Amino acid sequence: MTSGQAAYESGHIAVVGLGYVGMAMAGLLARTNDVVALDVDPHRVNQVNQGRSPIIDPDVSALLANKGLRLTATTNPEDAYRGAGFIIVATPTDYEPENNTFDTSSVEQVVDEVARISPESAIVVKSTVPVGFTHELQRRYPNTPLLFSPEFLREGTALHDNLHPSRVIVSGPLPYAETFAQLLVDNAADPNVDVLMTDTTEAEAIKLFANTYLAMRVAFFNELDSFAVMRGLNAPDIVLGVSLDPRIGDFYNNPSFGYGGYCLPKDTKQLLANYDDVPQNLIRAVVEANTTRKDFIASKVLGTNPKVVGVFKLAMKAGSDNFRSSAIHGIITRIQQAGVTVIVYEPMLEENQDIGAEIVGDLDDFKNRSSIILTNRYSEELADVREKVFTRDIFGRD
């Protein structure tokens, strides 16, 4: 038996953080393993212990309703860490523009606590971190097995993407990394999963480059759409004609107000910061293209001389409750800076919440007050005021 197998078989699995990544990972592994989830938010912990999902994900909700799931949640680090074979870290690492890096303090805190409470446990970092972070952390904690395993999940389908992974990438000390990779493969619904074992620094780079490529693709079709709008051309025909090339493909090509969400904006900026003295043009262009697209959308909206701009929902796509870094926020700011009133219809928010704009809870009232309605993704709820709607949602999909 390898040291990795011994660590895994010595006890339960701990998952730190009950956001999209952590909840999907806990749900995946708790079908066949004892999992203890740790979160600082008592409300999320209570939700999980009551069989309710703290994130919007139909598969997670269905799984939690299954009484046979071997999952408990706690706010006590001692309960989660002590005796755990693997401790999976899925805490937030927000990007800080002031110093061009991720705030990794939550990850470092977990590693420090584990080294003190359960030093025999192997730690798997799932949080997105700067290139070279895990290697430096391993230098600081030489006796703690540290792995990095990037996640490739979509909000709203996170558990599905764990059950049907595009690939499994694990890095770190091989006995532990091999055991953890096999753990993910064994719990996947697909029998044949591509597995890549690599160094931690390469794995960190894979995560950032993969998300930057996706952002580049979004930016490309957005700029195609901007060209079509400015030249009075049929954008759907151009997108379809380009996408019929099998090397390009008819997917991930629906124009939007800009790439957003939790990962793409911060990961592209972090990758750009990591380039530092490395020659590049494309990565900077991907970052700047998102700003240009927001400027363009705002200018088209303001060009209609609206008295009141209505924003229909804040999430960047359907089936998501994540408003962070949604491209619509930047457009709202631009419109307000031009002196135009903005109102927002977002059923997930209370009317008295402070988001920098008035929240209107009644949809009919929202429609009546809006001169133009801005929505990143079209909804049939707006069918009766279609003439007011401004969207670049060509294909009606995310």
PyMOL commands that set and color helices and strands:
alter all, ss='L'
color gray80, all
select helices_A, chain A and resi 3-9+20-29+42-49+58-64+77-81+105-117+133-140+158-163+174-187+200-231+235-243+264-275+282-302+327-337+363-369+380-388
alter helices_A, ss='H'
color red, helices_A
select strands_A, chain A and resi 13-16+35-38+71-74+86-89+95-96+101-102+122-125+146-148+168-171+195-198+308-312+341-345+358-359+372-374+389-390
alter strands_A, ss='S'
color yellow, strands_A
deselect
rebuild
show_as cartoon
